[in-house]
Amino acid sequence: MSVSLASHRAGQRASAARPRPRRKFSWFKYLSVVPVLVFFVGLIAFPVGQLIWMSFGDIRLVAGDLSWRFVGLDNFERALNDDAFARSIWNSVVFIVATVVLTVVLGVALALFTNRLVRAKTWLQNILIWPAIIAPVVISVVWLLVLSPQIGLLNKMLESVGLSGQAWLGEPVGAMVSIIIVDVWHWTPIVFLFVYTALQGIDSSILEAASMDGASGAKTSRYIVLPLLMPAILGVAAIRLVMGVKAFDEMYLLTFGGPGDATTVVSIYLRTVFFEAFQYGYGAALSVSIVLLVVVTIVVSFIFQRLIGRRSRG
């Protein structure tokens, strides 16, 4: 036994004394990312740089050419005093908060309900997913046929039971509520898909242990399932937040930002500044401001998500 132990130690010393082979430096792993960097610079960094450059100038269309004159921070100062821009931000905040909260709550509830089903689970999944795969233009046309005060299906149904039709898209509050309902109906399936996928990744032994300890279904969902789902919920909420900032098609096709400016969100206001008022420098300044706001929101959401994830794992 002592001889074998001594030989083993001698072998360890010999292997430690033997010089390790030097790893050859390979350029391939660095060169392989060059196409990605070129793609990033060409399609993201360059347009953003152009937008920032435009935001510091007064750009006018003169004799078919664009003339640029440096104005410094005048465009950003104008944005701070623009009541229409402030109104569009408020409309965007109302729209984003309402749609994010409603889609997350409904998506999580539908995922938990579907996961408990024994029969018709696949059938219900297909029904819940299909609105998200339809183009926003088609969704807008369909809902316009439902909400139109003249030919809308909803008013026809009300009139058939003796009630008067409503101008769903013709009143400020009704128009905002309508586009919120359309957006929630369209994008709740995205939240459902994310959360339902995360549900399938939860270890069944955890739920079985809770059941054996006498925990009811409601307590299991509240104290075990939801904390484990929180990273997925926060992630899809961040995605929905970005989608809300970018939202344009549905409210533009349904209300054109009206009545008045009741549904004029930031994207619609930017379109007005760029393509109707032809104020390219000011529009660029507004775009830069919105991009910075979105980036800060994403960073804060990511940090919050990581903190919640660490707590759930701890």
Sequence and secondary structure as in RCSB ss.txt:
>XXXX:A:sequence
MSVSLASHRAGQRASAARPRPRRKFSWFKYLSVVPVLVFFVGLIAFPVGQLIWMSFGDIRLVAGDLSWRFVGLDN
FERALNDDAFARSIWNSVVFIVATVVLTVVLGVALALFTNRLVRAKTWLQNILIWPAIIAPVVISVVWLLVLSPQ
IGLLNKMLESVGLSGQAWLGEPVGAMVSIIIVDVWHWTPIVFLFVYTALQGIDSSILEAASMDGASGAKTSRYIV
LPLLMPAILGVAAIRLVMGVKAFDEMYLLTFGGPGDATTVVSIYLRTVFFEAFQYGYGAALSVSIVLLVVVTIVV
SFIFQRLIGRRSRG
>XXXX:A:secstr
 HHHHHHHHHHHHHHHHS        SHHHHTTHHHHHHHIIIIIHHHHHHHHHHTEEEEEETTEEEEEE TTHH
HHHHHT HHHHHHHHHHHHHHHHHHHHHHHHHHHHHHHHHH SSSHHHHHHHHHGGGGS HHHHHHHHHHHH TT
T HHHHHHHHTT     TTTSHHHHHHHHHHHHHHHHHHHHHHHHHHHHHTS HHHHHHHHHTT  HHHHIIIII
HHHHHHHHHHHHHHHHHHHHH  HHHHHHHTT STTTT  HHHHHHHHHHTS  HHHHHHHHHHHHHHHHHHHHH
HHHHHHHHHHHHH 
